[in-house]
């Protein structure tokens, strides 16, 4: 197996090979670090690198496997950790000049679980400043680019994680999703991304109490996403929001023959790019080939659904950044300043209205999901925006119509509003510019297994991504 093939080896297969002693964690990490030397000048997915420390941990993991000692779920895997959450004693910038010298005093819950499971943090992955955009660039770290076409964004805010996975420089990676920040980059990079239902995975305060906010996995296939989700999932004694008991997802599922699948191309109001539409329809044919019926539905939603999501994010998320505005405005990116300034105009009545809209939205989706197992729709209405796009200054048009530049080109935010619904993103194909497209598989509240059952079935019948030459980004060495 070549070094490049090692870089794209599924995480679950790498673990199996470690156990069989046909692959060493040192061999895998060496290949991944060498790949990063090739890819990073192009994509800029990493912020901080911990290669020396990672190699020491890989050597210890190798010794455990060779000795036959009991190993843990992620033992020896190089895991890209979003530069947003904390690891004690390590720098965390959140993509901001304001935090460029910050060293974390504690370890975030999710990272604690990854480390305890034997995951090796070889690098931190780039995010827009304060994870506040659907693309990834910052004044501190520069522009992160899509490995499939570097002129375009890998999405955001977990764009560094997605770019790293697509480029073969991490085995699995973490993300967080407050308006689509796991699913947007999964969609633009041809990956699997999972937004679990609110309360399924623990998070740090204060955003553990923000029901729009979810931590979750990014991976190159569904089984790998399950591997990381099972590590991240579960209650924590310091997080009042998380559910008991811990849900452990199975790795095999029955077929979806005779399932009824609902489908909406535009959720009632989004403009959707023709290439996204074509690839979505092709994906629906795969579900039909698997024996499921697919029916188009009318949710009765309108633009109020997105407006309410933006208002909610402005009120809470914007206020979080707004607290820094007076002292640090000169260090902020334009898109963060816009969130912060707008938040000062938000009122309690505005916030209350977002809750009323959420209930109205589920009043149609909830009954619909009593009839259908899942709802399918595109993840992103446009394959991607340019890599250096900034919604505080730039515009976006789809089908000749200008849309909201912040979140109007993605179709993810309504399912942060409906935060108790599990959502799995899986790839559908490529646009003519080479950027991937994808769909969201949305389940009834807290039915995690349903979306993974549908996703696993779909993946088994869909063209295989990252499986060989021609199925990977055309970076140097590919």
C-alpha positions in Angstrom: 0.0 0.0 0.0 1.4 3.4 -1.0 1.8 6.3 1.4 -1.0 8.1 -0.4 -3.3 5.1 0.0 -2.5 5.0 3.7 -3.6 8.7 3.9 -7.0 7.8 2.6 -7.4 4.6 4.5 -10.7 4.6 6.4 -10.2 5.1 10.1 -12.0 1.9 11.0 -9.8 -0.1 8.6 -6.7 1.5 10.0 -7.7 0.3 13.5 -8.3 -3.2 12.2 -4.9 -3.2 10.5 -3.3 -1.9 13.7 -4.9 -4.8 15.6 -3.8 -7.3 12.9 -0.3 -5.9 13.1 -0.2 -5.3 9.4 0.0 -1.5 9.9 1.7 0.6 12.5 0.4 3.9 13.9 3.8 5.3 13.2 3.6 4.3 9.6 0.2 6.0 9.3 1.2 9.2 11.0 4.4 9.4 9.0 2.4 9.2 5.8 -0.1 11.7 7.0 2.6 14.2 8.0 4.4 13.8 4.7 1.1 14.4 2.9 0.6 17.5 4.9 3.9 18.8 3.7 2.6 18.5 0.2 -0.9 19.7 0.7 -0.6 22.5 3.3 1.0 25.0 0.9 -2.1 24.7 -1.2 -5.0 24.3 1.2 -3.8 25.8 4.5 -6.0 23.5 6.7 -3.8 23.5 9.8 -3.1 26.2 12.4 -1.0 24.6 15.1 1.0 21.4 14.5 2.0 19.0 17.2 3.9 16.5 15.0 6.7 15.7 17.4 4.4 15.0 20.3 2.1 13.1 18.0 5.0 10.8 16.8 5.9 10.0 20.4 2.3 9.0 21.1 2.1 7.0 17.8 5.2 5.1 19.0 3.5 4.3 22.3 0.4 3.2 20.5 2.5 0.9 18.2 4.0 -0.7 21.3 0.5 -1.4 22.7 -0.7 -3.1 19.6 2.5 -5.1 19.2 2.3 -6.3 22.8 -1.3 -7.4 22.5 -2.4 -5.1 25.3 -5.9 -3.8 25.4 -6.3 -0.8 23.1 -8.9 1.9 22.9 -11.4 3.0 20.3 -9.2 5.6 18.6 -5.8 4.2 19.6 -3.1 5.5 17.3 -5.4 7.5 14.9 -4.3 11.0 13.8 -7.3 13.2 14.6 -7.7 16.8 13.4 -9.1 18.9 16.2 -10.9 22.2 15.2 -9.0 25.2 16.6 -11.9 26.3 18.7 -12.1 23.8 21.5 -9.5 23.5 24.2 -6.6 21.2 25.1 -5.0 22.0 28.4 -1.6 23.6 28.0 -2.0 24.0 24.2 -2.7 27.2 22.2 -6.2 27.7 20.9 -6.8 30.7 18.7 -10.4 30.4 17.4 -9.0 32.0 14.3 -8.8 35.4 16.1 -6.0 37.9 16.5 -7.6 38.6 19.9 -6.7 35.1 21.1 -3.4 34.6 19.3 -1.5 34.2 22.6 -4.2 32.2 24.4 -3.2 28.9 26.0 -6.0 26.7 27.2 -6.2 26.1 31.0 -8.5 23.1 30.6 -9.5 20.5 28.1 -12.9 20.6 26.4 -15.2 17.6 27.0 -15.1 16.3 23.5 -11.3 16.5 23.3 -11.0 14.9 26.7 -12.9 11.9 25.3 -10.9 11.7 22.1 -7.6 11.7 24.1 -8.9 9.1 26.5 -9.9 7.0 23.5 -6.3 7.0 22.3 -6.8 9.6 19.5 -3.6 11.5 18.6 -3.9 15.2 18.0 -1.3 15.9 15.4 -2.7 19.2 14.3 -5.4 21.8 15.0 -7.6 22.7 12.0 -8.5 26.1 10.8 -11.7 28.0 11.4 -13.0 31.4 10.5 -12.7 33.9 13.4 -14.9 32.7 16.3 -16.4 30.0 13.9 -18.8 32.6 12.6 -18.9 32.0 8.8 -19.7 29.3 6.2 -16.2 29.7 4.8 -12.8 29.6 6.4 -10.3 32.5 6.4 -9.0 34.8 9.1 -6.6 37.6 9.6 -4.5 35.4 11.8 -4.2 32.3 9.6 -5.1 33.4 6.1 -7.3 31.6 3.6 -8.1 27.9 3.8 -8.9 26.3 0.4 -10.9 23.4 -1.0 -8.7 20.5 -2.0 -11.0 19.7 -4.9 -10.6 23.2 -6.3 -8.5 25.7 -4.4 -10.3 28.7 -5.9 -13.3 27.8 -3.7 -13.9 27.5 0.0 -13.9 24.2 1.9 -16.9 25.6 3.7 -17.0 26.6 7.4 -16.8 27.0 10.1 -15.2 23.5 10.4 -13.5 24.1 7.0 -10.0 23.2 8.2 -11.2 19.8 9.4 -13.0 19.2 6.1 -10.1 20.3 3.9 -7.7 18.1 5.9 -9.8 15.0 5.5 -10.4 15.6 1.8 -6.6 16.1 1.4 -5.7 13.0 3.4 -3.9 14.8 6.2 -6.2 13.5 9.1 -7.9 10.1 9.6 -11.0 11.7 11.2 -11.7 15.2 12.5 -14.0 17.2 14.8 -16.4 19.9 14.0 -19.1 22.1 15.6 -22.4 23.2 14.0 -24.3 26.3 15.1 -25.7 27.2 11.6 -24.4 24.4 9.5 -20.7 24.4 10.4 -20.3 20.6 10.2 -22.6 20.0 7.2 -21.5 22.9 5.0 -17.9 21.8 4.8 -18.8 18.2 4.6 -20.9 19.1 1.6 -18.2 21.2 -0.1 -15.5 18.6 0.4 -17.3 15.3 -0.4 -17.4 14.1 3.2 -19.8 12.7 5.8 -20.8 15.1 8.5 -23.1 14.6 11.4 -25.1 17.1 13.4 -26.4 15.1 16.3 -29.6 16.1 18.1 -29.2 18.8 20.7 -28.0 17.3 24.0 -26.5 14.1 22.5 -22.9 15.3 22.7 -21.5 17.4 25.6 -20.1 20.8 25.0 -18.3 23.7 26.8 -20.2 26.5 28.5 -22.0 28.7 27.7 -22.8 27.2 24.3 -23.7 23.8 25.8 -27.0 25.6 26.7 -27.4 27.1 23.2 -29.7 24.6 21.4 -28.5 25.7 18.0 -25.0 24.4 18.9 -23.8 20.9 18.3 -20.4 19.2 18.3 -19.9 16.2 16.0 -17.8 14.2 13.6 -16.5 14.7 10.1 -15.2 11.7 8.2 -14.6 10.2 4.8 -17.3 7.6 5.2 -20.3 6.8 7.4 -18.7 4.0 9.4 -15.9 6.4 10.4 -18.4 9.0 11.5 -20.1 6.5 13.7 -16.7 5.6 15.2 -16.0 9.2 16.3 -19.7 9.9 17.3 -19.6 7.0 19.7 -16.6 8.5 21.4 -18.0 12.0 21.6 -21.5 11.0 22.7 -22.8 10.9 26.2 -23.6 12.9 29.4 -20.9 14.7 31.4 -21.2 15.6 35.1 -20.5 19.3 34.4 -23.0 19.6 31.5 -26.7 19.8 32.5 -27.8 19.7 28.8 -26.7 16.3 27.8 -28.9 13.3 27.6 -28.9 10.0 29.5 -28.1 7.3 28.8 -25.3 7.4 26.3 -26.4 6.3 22.9 -24.1 3.9 21.1 -24.7 3.6 17.4 -24.4 0.3 15.7 -22.1 -0.1 12.7 -24.4 -2.4 10.7 -28.0 -1.7 9.8 -30.8 -3.6 7.9 -31.7 -2.5 4.4 -34.1 0.4 3.8 -36.4 -1.6 1.4 -40.0 -0.3 1.7 -38.9 2.9 3.5 -40.8 6.0 2.6 -38.5 9.0 2.1 -39.7 12.6 1.9 -37.9 15.0 -0.4 -37.7 18.7 -0.8 -35.4 20.4 -3.3 -35.7 23.9 -1.8 -37.4 23.6 1.6 -40.0 25.9 0.1 -37.9 29.1 -0.4 -34.2 28.5 -1.2 -32.8 29.2 -4.7 -30.9 26.0 -5.7 -28.1 25.7 -8.3 -29.0 23.5 -11.3 -26.0 21.2 -10.7 -26.9 20.7 -7.1 -30.4 19.9 -8.2 -29.2 17.3 -10.8 -26.9 15.6 -8.3 -29.7 15.5 -5.7 -32.1 13.9 -8.1 -29.4 11.3 -9.0 -29.0 10.5 -5.3 -32.8 10.1 -4.9 -32.6 7.4 -7.7 -30.1 5.5 -5.6 -32.6 5.4 -2.7 -35.3 4.1 -5.2 -32.8 1.5 -6.4 -32.5 0.4 -2.8 -36.2 -0.3 -2.6 -37.4 2.9 -0.9 -40.1 5.1 -2.3 -39.3 8.8 -2.6 -42.1 11.5 -2.6 -41.7 15.2 -3.0 -43.4 17.1 -0.1 -44.4 20.7 0.6 -43.3 21.8 4.1 -45.1 25.1 3.8 -42.0 27.0 4.9 -41.0 30.4 3.6 -38.1 32.7 4.1 -39.1 33.3 7.7 -37.4 30.1 8.5 -34.0 31.4 7.5 -34.7 34.9 8.9 -35.5 33.5 12.3 -32.3 31.4 12.3 -30.2 34.5 11.5 -32.0 36.5 14.2 -31.4 33.8 16.8 -27.7 33.6 15.9 -27.4 37.4 16.0 -29.0 37.6 19.4 -26.9 34.9 21.1 -23.9 34.1 19.0 -23.5 37.8 17.9 -23.7 38.9 21.5 -20.8 36.6 22.4 -18.7 38.5 19.9 -20.3 41.8 20.7 -18.8 41.7 24.2 -15.3 42.1 22.6 -16.3 44.9 20.2 -15.4 47.9 22.3 -11.9 46.8 23.2 -10.9 44.7 20.1 -12.8 46.0 17.0 -9.5 46.8 15.3 -8.4 43.2 15.5 -11.7 41.7 14.1 -12.5 40.5 10.7 -15.2 42.3 8.8 -17.6 39.4 9.1 -17.2 39.2 12.9 -17.6 42.9 13.3 -20.8 42.7 11.4 -22.2 40.0 13.7 -21.1 41.9 16.8 -22.5 45.3 15.7 -25.8 43.8 14.5 -26.3 42.0 17.8 -26.5 45.3 19.6 -29.8 46.0 17.8 -31.4 42.6 18.8 -34.2 42.6 21.4 -35.7 40.0 23.6 -38.8 40.2 21.4 -36.7 39.3 18.4 -35.4 36.3 20.3 -38.9 35.2 21.4 -40.0 35.3 17.8 -37.3 32.9 16.7 -38.8 30.3 19.2 -42.3 30.9 17.8 -41.0 30.2 14.3 -39.2 27.1 15.4 -42.5 25.7 16.7 -44.3 26.7 13.6 -41.7 24.9 11.4 -41.8 21.6 13.4 -45.6 21.8 13.3 -45.3 20.8 9.7 -42.1 18.7 9.7 -43.0 16.7 12.8 -46.3 15.2 11.4 -44.6 14.7 8.1 -41.9 12.5 9.7 -44.7 10.4 11.2 -45.4 9.3 7.7 -41.9 9.2 6.3 -38.7 7.7 7.9 -36.5 10.7 6.8 -36.5 13.9 4.8 -33.9 14.4 2.1 -32.8 17.8 0.8 -29.6 19.4 -0.5 -27.0 20.5 2.1 -25.7 23.5 0.2 -27.8 25.4 -2.4 -24.6 26.3 -4.2 -21.5 24.0 -4.5 -19.3 26.7 -2.8 -18.4 30.4 -2.7 -14.9 31.6 -3.5 -12.2 30.8 -0.9 -11.8 34.5 0.2 -15.5 35.3 0.2 -16.6 37.6 3.0 -20.4 38.0 3.6 -19.9 41.5 5.2 -18.7 42.8 1.8 -19.6 40.3 -0.9 -22.8 39.2 -2.6 -24.1 35.8 -3.7 -26.4 35.0 -6.6 -28.1 31.7 -7.5 -30.1 31.4 -10.6 -29.5 35.1 -11.2 -31.2 36.0 -7.8 -29.2 37.6 -4.9 -29.5 35.6 -1.7 -28.5 36.3 1.9 -24.7 36.3 1.7 -24.2 34.8 5.2 -26.4 31.7 5.1 -28.6 32.0 2.0 -26.4 29.8 -0.1 -26.6 26.9 2.4 -29.6 24.9 3.5 -28.4 23.9 6.9 -29.6 26.5 9.3 -33.3 25.5 9.5 -32.1 22.2 11.1 -30.3 24.2 13.8 -33.6 25.9 14.4 -35.1 22.4 14.6 -32.1 21.3 16.7 -33.5 18.0 18.1 -33.5 16.5 14.6 -30.5 14.4 13.7 -29.0 15.4 10.3 -26.4 13.4 8.3 -24.7 14.9 5.3 -23.4 12.5 2.5 -21.9 13.4 -0.9 -23.8 13.2 -4.2 -21.4 14.1 -6.9 -19.3 17.0 -8.3 -20.2 20.3 -9.9 -18.5 21.3 -13.2 -16.0 23.3 -11.2 -14.9 20.1 -9.3 -16.5 21.1 -6.0 -18.6 18.3 -4.4 -22.3 18.5 -3.8 -24.3 16.7 -1.1 -27.6 15.9 0.6 -28.9 16.2 4.1 -30.7 13.2 5.6 -33.0 14.6 8.3 -34.7 12.4 11.0 -37.5 12.7 13.5 -36.3 14.1 16.8 -33.6 11.9 18.5 -33.8 9.2 15.9 -30.1 9.1 15.3 -30.2 5.5 14.1 -32.6 6.3 11.3 -30.4 8.8 9.5 -27.4 6.5 9.9 -29.4 3.5 8.5 -30.3 5.6 5.5 -26.8 7.0 5.1 -25.2 3.6 5.3 -27.6 2.1 2.8 -27.0 5.1 0.4 -23.2 4.9 0.7 -23.2 1.1 0.0 -24.9 1.8 -3.4 -23.3 5.2 -4.3 -20.0 5.7 -6.1 -17.1 5.3 -3.7 -15.2 8.5 -2.8 -11.5 8.7 -2.0 -11.1 5.1 -3.1 -8.4 5.6 -5.7 -6.9 7.8 -8.4 -9.6 9.9 -9.9 -11.7 9.8 -6.8 -9.5 12.1 -4.8 -8.6 15.8 -5.1 -6.0 16.5 -7.7 -3.3 17.9 -5.4 0.4 17.4 -5.9 1.1 13.7 -5.2 -2.4 12.5 -5.9 
